[in-house]
Amino acid sequence: MKKVSKSRRRLLQLTGTTLGAATLLPLRASGSGRVESSTYKIEPGQEHSDKSFFDARQRQLVDELTETMIPADSHSGGAKAAKVVDHIDRVLRESLDQDRRQTWLDGLKLIEAMSERSCGKSFVEASSEQRIAILQALSDNIEMTELLEIRFFNELKRLTVDGYYTSKTGILDELEYKGNTVLDEFVGCKETPS
């Protein structure tokens, strides 16, 4: 029998299954007292608008996910200041790859399910520590690419970094890029103390 690592066990606890975690749906109570599924699905003829791929709730979730990955600090703004959610929304809105778009919708649903399972609330309502723990569980199991949530996490990381480091906040504030300037002398990289 294959030994399951501690981090893999944690991911499986959060997703609630070993394979096929994509079938999990977060549940929410409606005003009538019934429980209904909060699925995100692109239905034929019901594409998102030309102006936005994400609805308001999805947009808020992506904004919090990206800010958790690249938070603001004393040096520069984070993913929110860089408007990374706008970058991701534009990339997905313009994408012709329906599988990629559906991966995002399903991935957001899975993040919410993981958050509900681990801390009893949505990712947006979770504390910073709880959010980091959820993303850490995904990061610790990055090799499990057969799981949709891992493929989503990889895409989330890639588009977050792309959006941040192509923004004014990322390039000018974080990296302190000076543009095409002539240096009198190349001083090399600054050493950091060990």
Buried (B, 14 or more C-beta within 10 A) or exposed (E): EEEEEEBBEBBBEBBEEEEEBBEBBBEEEEEEEEEEEBEBEBEEEEEBEEEBBBEEBBBBBBBBBBBBBBEBEEEBBBBBBBBBBBBBBEBBBEEEEEEEBBBBBBBBBBBBBBBBBBBEEBBBEBEEEBBBBBBEBBBBBEEBEEBBBBBBBBBBBEBBBBBBBEBEBBBEBBEEEEEEEEEEEEEEEEEEEE
